[in-house]
């Protein structure tokens, strides 16, 4: 590196010093600094002393290597990413309304007018209920027999005060899932594939009963069986990337007052996670209520 280049880099870092507390290093930042001629030791020191939001998935690691970063620099980025996730997990139920601020993995509701987020802890459903059995029996299997998943309680613990609520999904970048060892995170087991996107969830409406909430997750008759969320209960939603591992999620239409929840869409074929498996439901629903504005 020439003396002129060193002076330019030094002047840039000096001018940025007052903003250091707000600076967040990304993959592109490190690649740019390396391209400016900063050495390995300088880059590692910068990574260790700065806040960061690195994407260290396998594909991105290959990309970083192809762009000329050394193993030591890449290792420092991986370590920084792990430390960042541990720090976020230690925050527990962070209520910052800034979607770019560290949050523990999970699903959060943006509380309108309050300037904060509220974490939605998952409610376990390990009970099923059949409906239409009499009609099924009397018609010799022509009428449909429905299988409902049941959540305890008539109402969710978290309530949205908007008919078009905004949610934020925070995925653990280390394991590419919502679990991350955090309480109330998405339950995985049986070798299930990692959850990486809100697109793998369904937003559904539950029917509120006196002491429970129900949603149909399967039906069958003599013509065949169908497992999964029924179309009439599914609410269409849209999402966009905020930063690696963070997504903003919103329903595409206003929600009528009632009971709702996000549930993992995939079904298991071998006793793992899913909406309906071997005649029994075992899932965790990120449930919430919508109240009249």
N, C-alpha and C positions, 0 to 999 in steps of 0.2 A: 504494500500500500504506500502510495506516495505521501510526502509531507502535506501536500495540498488536500488530499483526501482525508488524512487524519484530522486536519484542522476543521474541515467541513463537518465530519462526524462529531468531533468534540463540541463544536459550536451548536450543532443540532441538539445533542444531549443536554448541553448546558441550558439552552433556551427552553427545553421541555421539562427541566427540573421542577419548576413550581407546580406542574401538572402531574407529577409522578404518582401522587396518591390516587389520581383518577385513571391512570393508564392501565389498560388491560391488554396483556400480550396475547396474540393469536398466532396460528401457524404462519399466516402471511407476514406478520410483523417480524418473526424470527428469520424467515427466508429473506426478507428485505434487508435486515441488518447484516445477515451473512453476505448478501450480495454487495453490500457497501464495503465489505472488506474486514469486518470485525472478526477477530480470532475466536477460536474455540473456547478458551478460558473466559474471555469477555462475555461471550454469549451465555455460557453456563452461569456466570455470576449474575447477569441481567435476569435470566429466567428465575433464579433462586430468590432474587430480591424484589420481584414484581408480581403483581396480581396477574392471573392468567386464565384463559379459557381455551385450552388446546383440544383439538380433535385428534385423538391418538388411536383411532380405529386402525385395523390392519391395512386397509387401502390407503389411508392418509400417511401411515408410516412409510409405506413403499414410495409414496409421492415425495415425502420429505427426503428420503435417501436419494431418489433420482435427481432432486434439486441440489444435491451436494452437501447436505448437512451431515456432520460426523456422528458416529455412534454415541459419543459422549453428550453431544447437544440433544440428540433425540432422546437419550435416556433421561436427561434432565427435564425434558418436556413431559415424559411419561410420569416421572416422579412428581412433578408439579401438578399434573392432572389428578393424580391419586391424592395428593395433599389437599387439593381444592375440594375434591369430593368429600373427604373426611371432615373438612371444615364445614362444608354445607350440611352434612349429616348432623354435626354437632350443634347446628343452629336449631334443630328440631322444627317446630312450627313457626318458621320465620313469617312475619306478616307484612313484609315490605311490599308495597304496591308496584315497585319497579321490577318488571319481568326479567331484567338483566342482572338483578341482585342475586347473590347465592341463596338457594333454597334447598332444603332436603328433598330427595326424590319423592314424587307424589303428584297428586292433582289438587289444584288450588282454585278457589272461587274468588274472583275480584269483587269485593263488597262495594257496590255503587255508592258514591257520596261519602264513604268513610276513609278513602285513601289507604286501604290495606287489602291484603289477601287473607283468606281463611282456608286452612288445609282441610280437605275432605278425607277423613279416615274411612277406610272401607268397612262395610258391614258384611259379616259372614252370612251366607245362606247355605244351610245344609239340610234343608227340608223340601220335600216335594209334595204336591197335592194334585190329585186327579180330578178332572171335571168331565161331565157328560158320560159317566160310566153307565147310567141307566139306559140312555138312548143307544149307546154302543151295544149293550147287551140285548136290548129289545129288537134292534135291527140286524142282529147277527153280524155286527162289525161294520155295517155300512156307515152309520153315524160316526163322527170323529170322537176319539177319546183324547182329551187334552192333558198335558203335563205342565203344571205351573211351578215356578220357583217361588219361594216364600221368604220374605224378609220380616223379621220381628218388628213390632211397633207400627202404629198407624202413620207415623210421620218420621222423616229423616231428622238427624240432629242438626244438620246445616240447612239454612234456608236462604234462597236467593231473593233479593228485593227488586229484581228486574225481570221483565218477561223475555228479555234477550240477554241472558247473563253471559259473562266472559269467563273462561277458564284458562288456566295455564298448566300444561303437563311438563313436569320436570323428570327427565329420564337420567338414570345413573349412567354416565358415559363409560365408567370402568366395566360395567357388565351389560351395558346397552339394555337396561330394563328399568321399570319403575320400582324395583325391589330395593336394591342398595342397602339391605339390612335395616331399612328404616321402618319404624312401627307403622302399621296401616298401609304398607306398600302393596303393590300388586303381588298376589300369591302365585308362585310358580312351583312346579314339582314334576316328577316323573320324566325328567329330561326334556321339558317343554322348551321350545325355541325362545330365544330372547325377544322381548317386546321392545320395539324400537320406534313406533309411530302411533299417534292417535287414530290413524286409519285402521288399526287393529282392534279398536274398541267400537261398541255400538252404544248410542245414547237411546235409552228406551223409557217409556212411560209405564209406571206401575199403577194397578188398580188398588185404591186405598180401601181397606176393610176396617172393621172395628178395632182389631188389635194386630193387624199385619198388612203387608203389601204384597201383591202377587203380579206375576208376569208369565205369560205362556212361553215355554222354551221347547216345546215339542208336541207333536200330535200324530196319531196314527189311526188307521182303520184297515179294512181288508185290502185296500188298494196300495197300501204302503205306509211308510213312516217318514216324518220330517222332523229334524232336530234343529234347534237354533231359535233365535229371536224371530217372532212373527212380524211380518211386514207392517201390519197396522199399528204395532206398538213401537216401531222404530222411528226415531226422530232424525232427520237429516242434519248433518253438521258440516262445518267447514273449518279448516285450520291453516295456519301459516307458521313458518319457521321464524323464531325470534333470534336464536343463536344455537350453536350445536347442543342438542339434547333438550331444548326448550321450545314448546309450541303453544301458540295462542289458539284456543278452540272456542267456537261460537255456534249455536244452533242457527240454521238458515231461516227459521221463522220464529215469530213470537211463541212462547210457551204458555199454554193455559195454566192457571193455578192447579197444582197437583203434585204428585210424587214422581221423581225421575231418578235415573242412575246411569253411570257409565259401567259397562260390563265387557269383559274380553270377548271378542267375537268368535274365536276359533273353538272348535269342538275337538275333544280328544277321542282317539280310537282305542286307547289302551289303558284307561283308568287314570290318565293324567288330568290336567286342568281342562275345563270346558264348561259350556252351558248345560249340557246334558250328556251323561255318560252312564251306561249300564243301569238305566232306570233311576238314577239318583243324581240330584244336583249338588255340586260342591264348588261354590264360587264365591268371590268377594266382589261386592258391588260398591262403587263410589257413589253413594246415594245423596240426594238433596231434594228439598221441596222448593216449589215456586209459589210465592204468596202474591196476592193481588197488590199492585203498586198503589 
